[in-house]
Amino acid sequence: MKLESIPLDKIQPHPDNPRLFLREDVVEALARQIEEQGFADYHALLVRPLNGFYQVAAGHHRLEAAKRAGLEKVPCWVKEMTDEEAFMELVLSNQQSELTPLERGKHAWEAVQKYNRNGITTSEYAKRVGVAHNTISVLIAAYEVYRECVTRVTHLDFLQATHLRVISGAERQDWPWLCEMAVTNELSTRVLEEAVAEAKKITVPPELSEWLDQTELRKQAAADLQRKTGDRWAGVIAKALECWKQLPEKAETWKIDEKTDSAVKETLLLRRIFIQKLKEKEISTQSGCEKVKLEIINDLEARARAYAAWQARKVSEAEAERQRLEEERRRLERAALLEPKVYYKSCLDMSEVSDESIDLIFADPPYGISDGGVTVKSGKLVSVDKGEWDRPENVPDPESWLKECYRVLKPGGSIYISGTMHNIFDVAAALRRTGFTIQNDIIWHKKNAPPLMARQDMYAPSHETIIFATKGARPNFFDYEGLKEANSGRQMTDVWEIPARSGSETIKGPDGMPVNPAQKPEALLERIISASSRPGDIVLDPFAGTGTTLAVAKRMGRPSIGYEIDQRMRSVIEARLDSVEAGAV
Ligand SMILES: C[S@@+](CC[C@H](N)C(=O)[O-])C[C@H]1O[C@@H](n2cnc3c(N)ncnc32)[C@H](O)[C@@H]1O
C-alpha cells in the first residue's frame, strides 16, 4: 500500500457505497477544515486502481469535501483489492464515520447477494464486520423493507431502521401500507409492533378471498387496535370457513317452471353461492355467516319439497290420465261389444247366428192388417196402411221364423212376441209346434189408445198381446224381485199398464209421418229386457223396425243382433244407435 497524491478527476466513488446519501453537514464541516488546514496525509482516502482510474473504498465524504474546497489532488492510500475486498472495505473502513443502521443493512444485504457464491453468508458477513449475526439479520430485514417500499412510499426516510425491522415481521405484501401508516401517523415502534401483530391475526384463505380483501382487513385491524378488530375478524373468517366446509360443493336440484309446468334440473354451486351472498349482504359477523349458510340449506330443502310435490302431482295427473284412458278403452270396448249387429235381410235365414247363442228374443212381426180396411187418425177416417211389409201377402208364416228363433235361442232362453188378434193366435200355435213353452200371454194395456170410430158393433181395441215363452219348461233367468219392485212391491202381473209410444219418441220421416207406425215404446222393451236378461246377455230382434229393441239393449248393457228386411230402415237404425250411449255390462 503506497501513499500517493492523485488528481480528483482520476478518482471515482464506489458504485456500491452503502451511504444512502451524503451527510451534508459532515461534508460542509470537512470542506471548511480543508480550506483552513489543507488535506492532511493522515486523512488520505483509501483507493484501488481500476481501469486507469482510482476507485474509492473509504473516504467518500472527504472526496466530496476536497472537491468543494477546490483541491485538485488529494492524498490516497493506493491498495490493490479484489472487487470483494473493495466492497467489504466500504463498510469496514466506514465504521467510525457512522453509517446508519439502514446503510449497514444495505451493505450487508448487497454483500450476501453479490458474494454469496464466494462464501459470504449472513453469518460470515457478521463475522467479518465483527457484529452479532442476529444484529446483521435484523439490519438486512430492515433494509429489505426499505428497498421494497422506497419507490412506493413517500417520506419513507422518516422511518427508523427499528420501524422497518418491525414491519419486516409482517408479510411482504403488507409492507408498503404498514410503512405508509407508520409514516403518516408517526407511529412509535411499540404501536407499530401491535399493529403488525393485529394485522397478522387476519389470514383470508383462498376460499374466502372473493368475499374478503385480506389487505383491507389487515389495514382495518392495524388501524383499530382499541377494538381488537384482528381478533374479531379472525373469528368471523374461521366461522365462515367452517360454514363453507359444511356446505357440499354442489347440489343437483330441480327448479319448477310454473309457466311451462315443468321441472328443470339445476346444479347449484353451494359454496360459491355462500361466498356471493356473504359479499352481497356485506356480512361481517359470525352469526351472519351461519345465517347465510342456513338460508342456503333451507332454500335447498324448499326446492326439494317443491319438486317432490310437483312430482307427486305429476304422478297423480299421470295416474288420472291413465285411469281416464283405461276408462275410455273400456268404454270403447263395451261400445264395440254392445254395438248391435244388424243384418238387413230376412230373418227367415239367420245363419249368421250360431245355434243356442241367444239369451232373449223380442219379436214384433208384421200383423198383416194393412189390407185396405179403415181406421181413425186425428178424428179422420183413413185406410189402414202400415207399409208394404204389413200387407198380408208379405207377412211370413210364423213357424218359418220361429224355427230359426228356436235354433239360436239358448236352452232356458226367453222369447217375447207381440201381436194383436190378427196374428197372435197363429203365433201361439206356431210357438207350440216349434217346441216353445208358453209361460204367459201378457196384456199390454194402452190406456191412451184412440177410440174406434169406424165401428160401433165391436169393442175398441186398447191392448196388444205379448206372449212370453221359453225354450224348455222354465226360463233360465227371470228377475222376479226387480219386477216386484217395479210393481210397488207386489208380484208383477200379466197386465202391463205401459203408455203407447209418445209423440216425442216417434221417429219421423221427411214427410213428418212416423217411419214405422208400429214402433214400440222404449219402456215396453225396458220391462222385457230387464225381466228376462242380465247385462252381457245377448238379445235378438228378428223384426228390428226402427231398432227399438237394439237401442234399449245397448243402453242397458246387452249386446244385440237384429234383422230387418226393409233397407230404408238402415239409416234410421244407424242414426238411432249412434245417439245411444252404451250402458255398463
Ligand atoms: C212391427 S214392425 C217392427 C217395429 C219395431 N218393433 C219397432 O219398434 O220399430 C215389423 C218390421 O219387420 C220387418 N220385416 C217384415 N218381414 C221381415 C222379414 N222376413 N225379415 C226381417 N224383417 C222383416 C218390417 O220391414 C218391419 O219393419
The ligand as an ORCA input file, in Angstrom:
! r2SCAN-3c Opt
* xyz 0 1
  C    -143.908    -54.244    -36.483
  S    -142.517    -53.743    -37.321
  C    -141.368    -53.734    -36.088
  C    -141.311    -52.464    -35.340
  C    -140.269    -52.443    -34.255
  N    -140.600    -53.310    -33.168
  C    -140.025    -51.040    -33.779
  O    -140.193    -50.786    -32.562
  O    -139.738    -50.268    -34.622
  C    -142.083    -55.101    -38.293
  C    -140.809    -54.959    -39.095
  O    -140.446    -56.203    -39.618
  C    -139.876    -56.018    -40.868
  N    -139.987    -57.311    -41.624
  C    -141.029    -57.831    -42.242
  N    -140.725    -59.047    -42.717
  C    -139.455    -59.295    -42.349
  C    -138.585    -60.394    -42.529
  N    -138.959    -61.503    -43.207
  N    -137.370    -60.334    -42.013
  C    -136.965    -59.249    -41.364
  N    -137.742    -58.177    -41.199
  C    -138.973    -58.209    -41.650
  C    -140.657    -54.915    -41.485
  O    -139.950    -54.276    -42.516
  C    -140.930    -54.036    -40.286
  O    -140.002    -53.031    -40.234
*
